[in-house]
Amino acid sequence: MTIRQIATCAGFVALVGAMIVTSEQPTQALTMKECSAKYQAAKSAGTLSGQNWRDFRKAQCGPDATAAAPAAGAPAPTPATAPKATGNAVFPTAISPKYSSESAGKARMHTCLDHTTPTRRPMPTAA
């Protein structure tokens, strides 16, 4: 190959690369979280027109959909509160010191296991 041919090929490759980079990318559909927020906003505004979630998602959350704008006067979301205990369930309030050398997840698991083992009923055995 001559230098002229190599230069022509390099120029062509650069031109094609530039076209690919600058070409418009296809738009993405809304995420489920964005679609859910849009559905809840429409539901609270009363503009669903009898649509259920499945119909709304097909009609409003496709590739050409836009996310719902957050309401200007909407209060900030409050942090989740601790779940209320139901029945006679009692959970440990702190990690046991004997598991302090373990990772946080394992320490919680072992503390809960120690807490529930004495109160657990024995499994019935087959006769």
N, C-alpha and C positions, 0 to 999 in steps of 0.2 A: 504494500500500500504506500501511496505517496503521502507526503505531508499534507497536501491539499485535500486528499480524501479523508485523512484522519481529522483534519480541522473541520471539514464539512460534517462528518459524523458527530464530532463533539458538539458542534453548534446545534445540530438537530436534536441530540440528546438533551442539551441544556434547554432548548425551546420546549420540548415535550415535558420536561421536568417542571418548568415554570408554569406551563398550562395546567398541569395536574395540581400543583400547589395552590394556584390562584383560582382554580375552578370552585364553584359554589358547592359546598358539601350538603348532602340531603339533610333535612331537618329531622330531628328525633321526636318520637312521641313523648308525651308527658310521663314522668315516673308515676308509680302507683301513689306515692305520697302526695305529689302535686295534684294528681287526678282526684284523690280523696279530698284534699282541701277544696278543690273546685266544686266537687259534689256537695260537700257540707255547706259551702257558701250558697250554692244554688238552693239547697234544701232549706236553709234558714231564711233565705229571701223569698221562698215560695215560688220559684221559677222553674221547677222540675217538669211541669206540665204532665204529671202522672208517670214520668219515667222512673224505672227502678235503677239500681246501681249498674246492672249489666248493660241496659240500653243506654244509659248516660255515658258509660265508659266507651262504648262503641261509637257513639255520636260525637262526644266532646273531647276525648283524650287521644285522638289519632295523631298521625305525623304532622298535621297542619294546625294542631291546637296550640293555644297559648295558656300559660299558667294563670291561675286566678290572682288578681292583685290583692294584697293584704288590705284589710279594712283599716281605714285611718283611725277610727275610734275604738278599734278592738283592743281589749286589755291584753297585756302580755301573758303568755301561758304561765300558769302557776306550777311550781314543782310538784311532782307526784308525792302524795302522802303515803305513809306506810299503810299496808293493808291491815284491816282490822281482823283480829283473831275471831274465828268462828268456832263454836263448840268449846271443847275443853283443851284445845291445842295451846301449848305454852312453848315459846321459843326462847333460846338463850339470849341474853342481852349483851354479852361480850365474849370475845374469843378466850378460850381457856389458856392460861399461861403455859401449860405444859406443851402446847403446840406452837409457841411463839417462834421456834426455829424453822417452821415450815412455811411454804408459800401461803398467801392470804386465802386462796381458794381451798387448799387442803386443810388449813387450820380451821376454817369455818365448817368444812365437811366433817372433820373429826370431832369438833366441839358439838355439833348437832347430833352426830352419831352417839357420842357419850351421853348426851342429854336425853335422847329418846330411848336408848337401849334399856335402862331400868324400868321404863314405863310401858314397854312393849309387851303385849300378851304373847304367851308361847304359842307357836304354831301347832295346830292339832295334828296328831300323828295318825297314820292309817293303822287300823287294827288288823 
